């Protein structure tokens, strides 16, 4: 089969460190093996965004990457205000105010008038104002201002590279709208890949009723002009199909996330020496909104108070970015139960470092966001953890994630809002580790875990169907007097 060309329009791509980039990058890596060349159209990383340019090495050299500016009209004045605040803080320090890392009790910690603490409060206030303004004006997301330029650039690439299918991965939603506009102008079909939902997603509970109704209109408009829909779970597939008023005329497919064993090349298991004799529970990733680890830490505190667990036999380590409010909540729990020698917050690390520490941990903590559509939430970490063969300790509501972990077999789970079940899950795991550590720390066979290559094979099947249907439709329209032919809809 001759190679066809797919153009991905996405907001998450290297060098951004967001987990959303991984699925697109893996598709670009493996789709050429199934007859599909890939190109990517994405945004220039906005100033202040967390990036890791080493991630660009994971982009296949044959994949062409195009970028368009993404103006941030709200970010510009906020950056200016932050710069002013930093100058004030530096001036205050020069006038005798001690640095922020001074220890309580030091003589230099007695601050004269002009202590810049009010600047920290002002900074938090500016951040809150920015988020509020962004949520009210930037619809559907921060990429809104780049939709026209992305659509125009996509049209240019389509005509120059002879693109057969446009593919977009959501969120973000602005590239999807740009793909629809470019597809309507050029006649190239569009495929959308839902990593997370748009309407009623568990991470978008902050959206008010007016914006919810408006975004639902936008989503249905985009769905009506999209030729195929892919999601990462059966729950999401059923939910989106119910929203789509044109669902009967297009293929729907569920393509789970997978694991790429190549990610482990050259990585050695890492484990801090002080934890050699402890049961090490590791969480890697962001903690924000409803993705909370504090119920698990609270459970550890309760077990310690009861004498069910000893401090010297357990460690919980967190690696990644933690939202300020969650960090404050964790700190309060640590203080209440005196967990300083049990809970360790390591901060952000690169993906390779995270994989090394995951390989060295005894159990990996998985957190599934609760909410209205939680039954279809499948974090990308789930297949990564399973691919590593590690024991998975999941804080998750009932749903598809539990079903997958049950089939995996080397896991335990409980809901965040069921403290007694959380306590029992942790106590049972610790008892099992005390009796036979190998039963917890052993690596299980990961042969049954979906692979990224298999993901790409399934996606190639969808893209081929859509491309062939588009060619057939165009051919039937150009034949004078010939009726328009429709290809039968078959569930992928």
VEXDREN-2710 file (C-alpha; in Angstrom, 1 decimal):
% VEXDREN-2710
k/r/px/py/pz
1/UNK/0.0/0.0/0.0
2/UNK/1.4/3.4/-0.9
3/UNK/2.0/5.9/1.9
4/UNK/-0.7/8.3/2.9
5/UNK/-0.2/11.5/4.8
6/UNK/-1.8/12.5/8.1
7/UNK/-1.5/16.0/9.7
8/UNK/-1.9/16.2/13.5
9/UNK/-3.2/19.5/14.8
10/UNK/-2.5/19.5/18.6
11/UNK/-1.7/21.9/21.4
12/UNK/0.4/19.3/23.4
13/UNK/3.7/18.4/21.8
14/UNK/7.4/18.3/22.6
15/UNK/9.1/20.2/24.1
16/UNK/6.1/20.6/26.4
17/UNK/6.3/18.2/29.4
18/UNK/2.5/17.6/29.5
19/UNK/1.4/14.0/29.5
20/UNK/-1.0/14.7/26.7
21/UNK/1.9/15.0/24.2
22/UNK/2.8/11.3/24.6
23/UNK/-0.1/9.8/22.7
24/UNK/0.4/12.0/19.6
25/UNK/4.2/11.4/19.6
26/UNK/3.8/7.7/19.8
27/UNK/1.3/7.7/16.9
28/UNK/3.9/9.7/14.9
29/UNK/6.5/7.0/15.8
30/UNK/4.5/3.9/14.8
31/UNK/2.0/5.0/12.1
32/UNK/4.6/4.9/9.3
33/UNK/4.9/1.2/9.9
34/UNK/1.3/0.9/8.8
35/UNK/1.5/3.1/5.7
36/UNK/0.9/6.6/7.2
37/UNK/3.4/9.4/7.1
38/UNK/2.9/12.0/9.8
39/UNK/3.3/15.8/10.2
40/UNK/2.4/17.9/13.2
41/UNK/1.0/21.4/13.5
42/UNK/1.2/22.8/17.0
43/UNK/1.8/26.0/19.0
44/UNK/5.0/27.7/19.9
45/UNK/5.5/27.0/23.6
46/UNK/4.1/30.1/25.4
47/UNK/6.5/32.0/27.7
48/UNK/6.7/30.5/31.2
49/UNK/5.5/27.1/30.1
50/UNK/7.4/24.1/31.5
51/UNK/9.5/22.6/28.7
52/UNK/12.1/19.9/28.3
53/UNK/14.0/20.1/25.0
54/UNK/15.3/16.6/25.5
55/UNK/11.8/15.5/24.6
56/UNK/12.4/16.6/21.1
57/UNK/14.7/13.6/20.7
58/UNK/11.6/11.4/20.9
59/UNK/10.0/13.0/17.8
60/UNK/10.8/10.8/14.8
61/UNK/13.2/12.6/12.4
62/UNK/10.8/11.9/9.4
63/UNK/8.0/13.7/11.2
64/UNK/7.7/17.3/10.0
65/UNK/6.8/19.7/12.9
66/UNK/5.2/23.1/12.1
67/UNK/4.5/25.7/14.7
68/UNK/2.3/28.8/14.9
69/UNK/2.4/31.6/17.5
70/UNK/-0.3/31.4/20.1
71/UNK/-0.9/34.9/21.4
72/UNK/-1.7/35.1/25.1
73/UNK/-3.5/38.5/25.6
74/UNK/-4.1/37.8/29.3
75/UNK/-0.6/36.4/30.0
76/UNK/1.2/39.6/28.9
77/UNK/0.0/42.0/31.6
78/UNK/0.3/39.2/34.2
79/UNK/4.0/38.7/33.2
80/UNK/4.6/42.4/33.5
81/UNK/3.0/42.5/37.0
82/UNK/5.2/39.5/38.0
83/UNK/8.3/41.2/36.8
84/UNK/7.4/44.3/38.8
85/UNK/6.7/42.2/41.9
86/UNK/10.1/40.5/41.5
87/UNK/11.9/43.9/41.3
88/UNK/10.1/45.0/44.5
89/UNK/11.1/41.8/46.2
90/UNK/14.7/42.2/45.2
91/UNK/14.7/45.8/46.4
92/UNK/13.3/44.8/49.7
93/UNK/16.0/42.2/50.2
94/UNK/18.6/44.8/49.3
95/UNK/17.2/47.0/52.1
96/UNK/17.7/44.3/54.7
97/UNK/14.9/41.8/54.4
98/UNK/16.4/38.3/54.6
99/UNK/16.0/35.8/51.8
100/UNK/13.0/33.5/51.8
101/UNK/15.1/30.4/52.7
102/UNK/16.1/31.9/56.1
103/UNK/15.3/29.4/58.9
104/UNK/12.8/30.2/61.7
105/UNK/14.7/31.2/64.8
106/UNK/17.7/32.8/63.0
107/UNK/18.5/36.3/64.1
108/UNK/18.2/37.4/60.5
109/UNK/14.7/36.1/60.3
110/UNK/13.4/39.1/62.2
111/UNK/12.1/41.2/59.3
112/UNK/12.0/45.0/59.5
113/UNK/9.1/47.0/58.1
114/UNK/8.7/46.4/54.4
115/UNK/8.7/42.6/54.6
116/UNK/7.7/41.4/51.1
117/UNK/5.1/38.9/52.4
118/UNK/2.4/41.1/51.0
119/UNK/4.0/40.7/47.6
120/UNK/3.4/36.9/47.8
121/UNK/-0.2/37.5/48.6
122/UNK/-0.4/40.0/45.7
123/UNK/1.2/37.4/43.4
124/UNK/-1.4/34.7/44.5
125/UNK/-4.1/37.3/43.9
126/UNK/-2.9/38.1/40.4
127/UNK/-2.8/34.3/39.6
128/UNK/-6.4/33.9/40.8
129/UNK/-7.5/36.9/38.7
130/UNK/-5.7/35.5/35.7
131/UNK/-7.4/32.2/36.0
132/UNK/-10.8/33.8/36.5
133/UNK/-10.3/36.0/33.5
134/UNK/-9.0/33.1/31.3
135/UNK/-12.0/31.0/32.2
136/UNK/-14.4/33.7/31.2
137/UNK/-12.8/35.0/28.0
138/UNK/-10.6/32.3/26.5
139/UNK/-13.2/29.9/25.1
140/UNK/-12.8/27.0/24.5
141/UNK/-9.2/27.3/25.9
142/UNK/-6.0/29.4/25.9
143/UNK/-5.4/28.5/22.2
144/UNK/-8.5/30.4/21.1
145/UNK/-6.5/33.4/19.6
146/UNK/-4.5/31.0/17.4
147/UNK/-7.5/29.3/15.7
148/UNK/-7.4/31.4/12.5
149/UNK/-3.7/31.3/12.0
150/UNK/-3.6/27.5/12.7
151/UNK/-6.4/26.9/10.2
152/UNK/-4.7/29.0/7.5
153/UNK/-1.3/27.2/8.1
154/UNK/-3.1/23.8/7.9
155/UNK/-4.6/24.7/4.5
156/UNK/-1.1/25.6/3.2
157/UNK/0.4/22.3/4.5
158/UNK/-2.5/20.3/3.1
159/UNK/-2.0/21.8/-0.4
160/UNK/1.8/21.5/-0.2
161/UNK/2.1/18.0/1.4
162/UNK/-1.0/16.4/-0.2
163/UNK/-2.5/15.6/3.2
164/UNK/-5.1/12.8/3.2
165/UNK/-6.5/13.1/6.8
166/UNK/-6.4/15.7/9.5
167/UNK/-6.1/14.3/13.1
168/UNK/-6.6/16.3/16.3
169/UNK/-6.2/15.2/19.9
170/UNK/-8.2/16.8/22.6
171/UNK/-7.8/18.6/24.9
172/UNK/-6.9/21.3/23.7
173/UNK/-10.0/22.1/21.8
174/UNK/-8.9/25.1/19.7
175/UNK/-6.8/22.9/17.3
176/UNK/-9.9/20.8/16.7
177/UNK/-11.9/23.8/15.6
178/UNK/-9.0/24.9/13.4
179/UNK/-8.9/21.4/11.9
180/UNK/-12.6/21.6/11.1
181/UNK/-12.2/24.9/9.4
182/UNK/-9.3/23.7/7.4
183/UNK/-11.1/20.5/6.5
184/UNK/-14.2/22.3/5.3
185/UNK/-12.1/24.6/3.1
186/UNK/-10.0/21.8/1.5
187/UNK/-12.4/18.8/1.6
188/UNK/-9.9/16.8/3.7
189/UNK/-11.6/14.6/6.3
190/UNK/-11.1/15.1/10.1
191/UNK/-10.6/12.6/12.9
192/UNK/-10.7/13.6/16.5
193/UNK/-9.0/11.6/19.3
194/UNK/-10.5/12.2/22.8
195/UNK/-7.9/11.7/25.5
196/UNK/-10.3/13.5/27.8
197/UNK/-13.9/14.6/27.4
198/UNK/-14.9/18.2/26.6
199/UNK/-18.5/18.3/27.9
200/UNK/-18.8/17.1/31.5
201/UNK/-15.2/16.1/31.9
202/UNK/-14.2/15.4/35.5
203/UNK/-11.5/18.1/35.4
204/UNK/-13.8/20.8/34.1
205/UNK/-16.3/21.0/36.9
206/UNK/-15.3/24.7/37.3
207/UNK/-17.2/25.5/34.0
208/UNK/-20.4/27.5/34.8
209/UNK/-23.8/26.7/33.3
210/UNK/-23.7/29.4/30.6
211/UNK/-20.3/28.4/29.3
212/UNK/-21.3/24.7/29.5
213/UNK/-24.2/25.3/27.2
214/UNK/-22.1/27.4/24.8
215/UNK/-19.3/24.8/24.7
216/UNK/-21.8/22.0/24.1
217/UNK/-23.0/23.9/21.0
218/UNK/-19.4/24.3/19.9
219/UNK/-18.6/20.6/20.5
220/UNK/-21.7/19.4/18.6
221/UNK/-20.9/21.7/15.7
222/UNK/-17.3/20.3/15.6
223/UNK/-18.6/16.7/15.9
224/UNK/-21.1/17.2/13.0
225/UNK/-18.2/18.2/10.8
226/UNK/-15.8/15.4/12.0
227/UNK/-15.6/12.2/10.0
228/UNK/-14.5/9.7/12.7
229/UNK/-14.2/9.7/16.5
230/UNK/-11.6/7.9/18.6
231/UNK/-11.5/7.8/22.4
232/UNK/-9.2/6.1/25.0
233/UNK/-12.0/4.2/26.8
234/UNK/-15.3/2.6/26.2
235/UNK/-17.0/4.9/28.7
236/UNK/-15.8/8.0/26.7
237/UNK/-16.9/6.4/23.5
238/UNK/-20.4/5.8/24.7
239/UNK/-20.6/9.4/26.2
240/UNK/-19.4/11.2/23.1
241/UNK/-21.6/9.1/20.8
242/UNK/-24.6/10.1/22.8
243/UNK/-23.7/13.8/22.3
244/UNK/-23.1/13.4/18.6
245/UNK/-26.2/14.0/16.6
246/UNK/-24.5/12.7/13.5
247/UNK/-23.0/9.6/15.2
248/UNK/-24.9/7.2/12.9
249/UNK/-22.9/8.4/9.8
250/UNK/-19.4/7.9/11.1
251/UNK/-17.1/5.3/12.6
252/UNK/-16.4/5.3/16.4
253/UNK/-13.4/3.5/17.8
254/UNK/-11.9/2.9/21.3
255/UNK/-8.1/2.8/21.3
256/UNK/-6.6/2.4/24.8
257/UNK/-3.3/3.9/25.7
258/UNK/-0.4/1.6/25.5
259/UNK/3.2/1.0/26.6
260/UNK/6.4/1.4/24.6
261/UNK/9.2/-0.8/25.9
262/UNK/11.7/1.4/24.0
263/UNK/11.1/4.1/26.7
264/UNK/13.1/1.9/29.1
265/UNK/16.2/1.7/27.0
266/UNK/19.2/2.7/29.0
267/UNK/17.2/3.3/32.2
268/UNK/18.3/1.6/35.5
269/UNK/16.1/1.2/38.5
270/UNK/16.7/4.0/41.0
271/UNK/15.8/3.8/44.7
272/UNK/17.1/6.1/47.5
273/UNK/19.3/4.1/50.0
274/UNK/17.3/5.2/53.1
275/UNK/14.2/3.4/51.6
276/UNK/16.0/0.1/51.0
277/UNK/14.2/-1.6/53.9
278/UNK/10.9/0.2/53.6
279/UNK/7.8/-0.4/51.5
280/UNK/8.1/2.4/48.9
281/UNK/4.9/3.8/47.4
282/UNK/5.6/6.2/44.5
283/UNK/3.4/8.7/42.8
284/UNK/4.6/10.5/39.6
285/UNK/2.7/13.2/37.8
286/UNK/0.7/16.3/38.6
287/UNK/-1.7/16.7/41.5
288/UNK/-4.5/19.2/40.8
289/UNK/-8.2/19.9/41.1
290/UNK/-9.8/16.5/41.9
291/UNK/-6.6/14.5/41.4
292/UNK/-5.7/14.3/45.1
293/UNK/-3.4/12.0/47.1
294/UNK/-4.3/13.5/50.5
295/UNK/-6.9/10.8/51.2
296/UNK/-4.2/8.2/50.9
297/UNK/-1.8/10.1/53.2
298/UNK/-4.6/10.6/55.7
299/UNK/-5.1/6.9/55.7
300/UNK/-1.5/6.3/56.5
301/UNK/-1.8/8.8/59.4
302/UNK/-4.8/6.9/60.8
303/UNK/-3.0/3.6/60.6
304/UNK/0.0/5.0/62.4
305/UNK/-2.1/6.4/65.2
306/UNK/-3.7/2.9/65.7
307/UNK/-0.3/1.3/65.7
308/UNK/-1.2/-0.7/62.6
309/UNK/1.8/0.6/60.7
310/UNK/5.3/1.5/61.9
311/UNK/7.0/4.7/60.7
312/UNK/10.2/2.9/59.8
313/UNK/8.5/0.5/57.4
314/UNK/6.7/2.8/54.9
315/UNK/7.5/5.7/52.6
316/UNK/5.3/7.6/50.3
317/UNK/7.1/9.6/47.7
318/UNK/5.6/12.1/45.3
319/UNK/7.4/13.4/42.1
320/UNK/5.8/16.1/40.0
321/UNK/4.0/19.4/40.2
322/UNK/1.5/19.9/43.0
323/UNK/-1.2/22.6/43.0
324/UNK/-0.7/25.1/45.8
325/UNK/-3.9/24.3/47.6
326/UNK/-3.2/20.6/47.5
327/UNK/0.3/21.1/48.8
328/UNK/-1.1/23.1/51.7
329/UNK/-3.6/20.3/52.4
330/UNK/-0.8/17.7/52.3
331/UNK/1.4/19.8/54.6
332/UNK/-1.5/20.1/57.1
333/UNK/-1.9/16.3/57.2
334/UNK/1.8/15.7/57.6
335/UNK/1.9/18.2/60.5
336/UNK/-1.2/16.7/62.2
337/UNK/0.1/13.1/62.1
338/UNK/3.9/14.0/62.2
339/UNK/4.6/12.2/58.9
340/UNK/7.8/14.1/58.0
341/UNK/9.8/10.8/58.0
342/UNK/7.1/9.0/56.0
343/UNK/6.0/11.5/53.3
344/UNK/8.6/12.8/50.8
345/UNK/7.8/15.4/48.1
346/UNK/10.5/15.4/45.5
347/UNK/9.3/18.0/43.0
348/UNK/9.4/17.8/39.2
349/UNK/11.7/15.3/37.5
350/UNK/12.2/14.5/33.8
351/UNK/10.3/11.6/32.3
352/UNK/13.4/9.4/32.2
353/UNK/14.1/10.0/35.9
354/UNK/10.4/9.3/36.7
355/UNK/10.7/5.9/34.8
356/UNK/13.9/5.0/36.7
357/UNK/12.2/5.7/40.1
358/UNK/9.1/3.9/39.0
359/UNK/11.2/0.9/38.2
360/UNK/12.8/1.0/41.6
361/UNK/9.6/1.4/43.7
362/UNK/7.7/-1.4/45.3
363/UNK/4.2/-0.1/44.4
364/UNK/3.0/2.7/42.1
365/UNK/0.2/4.9/43.2
366/UNK/-2.5/5.6/40.6
367/UNK/-5.2/8.3/41.1
368/UNK/-8.3/8.4/39.0
369/UNK/-10.3/11.7/39.2
370/UNK/-13.8/11.2/40.6
371/UNK/-16.8/12.9/39.0
372/UNK/-19.9/12.4/36.8
373/UNK/-17.9/10.7/34.0
374/UNK/-15.3/9.0/36.1
375/UNK/-16.3/5.5/35.0
376/UNK/-14.6/6.2/31.7
377/UNK/-11.4/7.9/33.0
378/UNK/-8.2/6.0/32.2
379/UNK/-5.0/7.9/33.1
380/UNK/-2.2/7.3/30.7
381/UNK/-0.2/6.1/33.8
382/UNK/-2.2/3.0/34.1
383/UNK/-0.6/1.2/31.1
384/UNK/2.8/2.7/31.9
385/UNK/2.6/1.2/35.4
386/UNK/1.4/-2.1/34.0
387/UNK/4.0/-2.2/31.4
388/UNK/6.7/-1.9/34.1
389/UNK/5.1/-4.9/35.8
390/UNK/4.9/-3.1/39.1
391/UNK/2.2/-3.5/41.8
392/UNK/-0.5/-0.7/41.3
393/UNK/-2.1/0.9/44.3
394/UNK/-5.1/2.8/42.9
395/UNK/-7.3/5.4/44.5
396/UNK/-10.2/5.4/42.1
397/UNK/-14.0/5.2/41.9
398/UNK/-15.7/2.2/40.3
399/UNK/-15.3/2.2/36.5
400/UNK/-13.2/1.1/33.6
401/UNK/-9.9/1.6/35.5
402/UNK/-10.8/-0.9/38.1
403/UNK/-11.8/-3.4/35.4
404/UNK/-8.5/-3.1/33.7
405/UNK/-6.6/-3.4/37.0
406/UNK/-8.6/-6.5/37.9
407/UNK/-7.6/-8.2/34.7
408/UNK/-4.0/-7.1/35.3
409/UNK/-4.2/-8.9/38.7
410/UNK/-1.2/-7.2/40.5
411/UNK/-3.2/-4.3/42.0
412/UNK/-5.4/-3.1/44.8
413/UNK/-7.9/-0.2/44.8
414/UNK/-10.4/1.8/46.9
415/UNK/-12.3/5.0/46.5
416/UNK/-11.1/8.3/47.9
417/UNK/-14.4/8.9/49.7
418/UNK/-14.3/5.5/51.5
419/UNK/-11.8/5.9/54.3
420/UNK/-12.4/2.5/55.8
421/UNK/-11.7/0.8/52.5
422/UNK/-8.6/2.9/52.0
423/UNK/-7.4/1.9/55.4
424/UNK/-8.1/-1.8/54.8
425/UNK/-6.4/-1.7/51.3
426/UNK/-3.2/-0.2/52.8
427/UNK/-3.2/-2.5/55.9
428/UNK/-3.6/-5.6/53.7
429/UNK/-0.8/-4.4/51.4
430/UNK/1.6/-3.8/54.4
431/UNK/0.7/-7.2/55.9
432/UNK/1.4/-8.9/52.6
433/UNK/4.7/-7.1/52.3
434/UNK/5.7/-8.1/55.9
435/UNK/4.9/-11.7/55.3
436/UNK/6.4/-12.0/51.8
437/UNK/8.0/-8.9/50.3
438/UNK/8.5/-10.7/47.0
439/UNK/4.7/-11.1/46.5
440/UNK/4.5/-7.3/46.3
441/UNK/7.8/-6.3/44.7
442/UNK/7.9/-9.0/42.0
443/UNK/7.4/-7.9/38.4
444/UNK/4.5/-9.5/36.6
445/UNK/4.4/-10.4/32.9
446/UNK/3.3/-7.4/31.0
447/UNK/2.7/-9.2/27.7
448/UNK/-1.1/-8.6/27.9
449/UNK/-0.6/-4.8/28.3
450/UNK/-1.6/-2.8/25.1
451/UNK/1.4/-1.5/23.2
452/UNK/1.8/1.9/21.5
453/UNK/2.5/0.0/18.3
454/UNK/-0.9/-1.8/18.6
455/UNK/-2.5/1.6/19.2
456/UNK/-1.0/3.0/16.0
457/UNK/-2.2/-0.1/14.1
458/UNK/-5.8/0.6/15.3
459/UNK/-5.5/4.2/14.4
460/UNK/-4.1/3.4/11.0
461/UNK/-7.2/1.3/10.4
462/UNK/-9.5/4.2/11.3
463/UNK/-7.5/6.7/9.1
464/UNK/-7.5/4.3/6.1
465/UNK/-11.3/3.9/6.3
466/UNK/-11.8/7.6/6.5
467/UNK/-9.5/8.4/3.7
468/UNK/-11.0/5.7/1.4
469/UNK/-14.5/6.9/2.2
470/UNK/-13.5/10.5/1.4
471/UNK/-12.1/9.5/-2.0
472/UNK/-15.2/7.4/-2.8
473/UNK/-17.4/10.3/-1.8
474/UNK/-15.5/12.8/-3.9
475/UNK/-15.5/10.4/-6.9
476/UNK/-19.3/9.9/-6.7
477/UNK/-19.9/13.6/-6.6
478/UNK/-17.7/14.3/-9.6
479/UNK/-19.4/11.7/-11.8
480/UNK/-22.2/13.6/-13.5
481/UNK/-25.6/12.2/-12.8
482/UNK/-24.2/9.5/-10.5
483/UNK/-25.8/9.2/-7.1
484/UNK/-23.8/9.9/-4.0
485/UNK/-22.5/6.7/-2.5
486/UNK/-22.2/6.1/1.2
487/UNK/-20.0/3.6/2.8
488/UNK/-21.7/1.5/5.5
489/UNK/-20.9/2.4/9.1
490/UNK/-19.2/-0.3/11.0
491/UNK/-18.1/-0.1/14.6
492/UNK/-14.3/-0.2/14.8
END
